[in-house]
Structure formats: C-alpha cells, structure tokens
Amino acid sequence: MKILAIDYGDARIGLAMSDESETLASPIGTYLSQSMRKDIDYIAQLAKEKQVGRIVLGLPINMDGSLGPRADKTKSFGSVLERVSEIPVVYKDERLTTVSAEKTLIECNMRREKRKQVIDTLSAQIILQSYLDAQKRIKDQK
C-alpha cells in the first residue's frame, strides 16, 4: 500500500510518499499552509487521489522525550485529518529530521534560498523512510 508522510509546520507542510511495496520514500512536494481546515482538506484529497492506505505524521518530540505545545498541535491536526480522510494516521518521532535534511542539502552545495524550498519535503521523506525501515525490521523479526 502507498503511505503518505507529512512534516507538519506552521508555514509549510512537507509531503512524501512510499511506493506500493512500502520500501522507498520519495518527496512529492511542499504545501504552503493556509489554515488548518484548508490544509486538512488538501491533504485528505491528495491522499484519496493517490490511494493512500496510511498517513505517517512527524511528531515533534522534545529532546528529553517530552511532548510540548507543538506536539499537541500536531496531534490535533492528525486527529482531525484521520477523521476527515478516513485514513489511519500514525505518528513518527521526527527529532532531528530537519537538522539531517539541512545537513544533506548543505553537503549537496544547495543554496540557502533553494534549501528553504525543499527542506520540508526532504524532512517528510526522511520521516517516511525511517518509518518504512522500522516496519521492515519488525516484519523481519517475525
């Protein structure tokens, strides 16, 4: 099944999707946030068009493992998205994904302006690939 990943932010929302075999995550773009309702409607429609079977939402957990206001907002977003889209939403710890994405883009000698345009979708790709790899490890252990 295809899985959609979301790096949810106030200004931009990064999006990535898996292949049918749930092996490879690919970036699909960045959506500029308008309002929670419009964002949810857009993502729900995209998920239905792409025939997504699950949504992975990056959860911003504090470095000490606690959940702060941003995590609460993300969980609220996920809850409404799940209800509207009727697609299960799971959460994946996204600690340091933006840092990892930024480092990768800098190593590729990407200019700051261009990095800002793609960092959220790359973060979503990292979140999704991490999720896919973890799911594969769980299946392999059985």
Summary of the structure (lengths in Angstrom):
residues: 142
radius of gyration: 14.5
end to end distance: 19.9
largest distance: 45.3
contacts: 444
relative contact order: 0.22
helix: 51%
strand: 26%
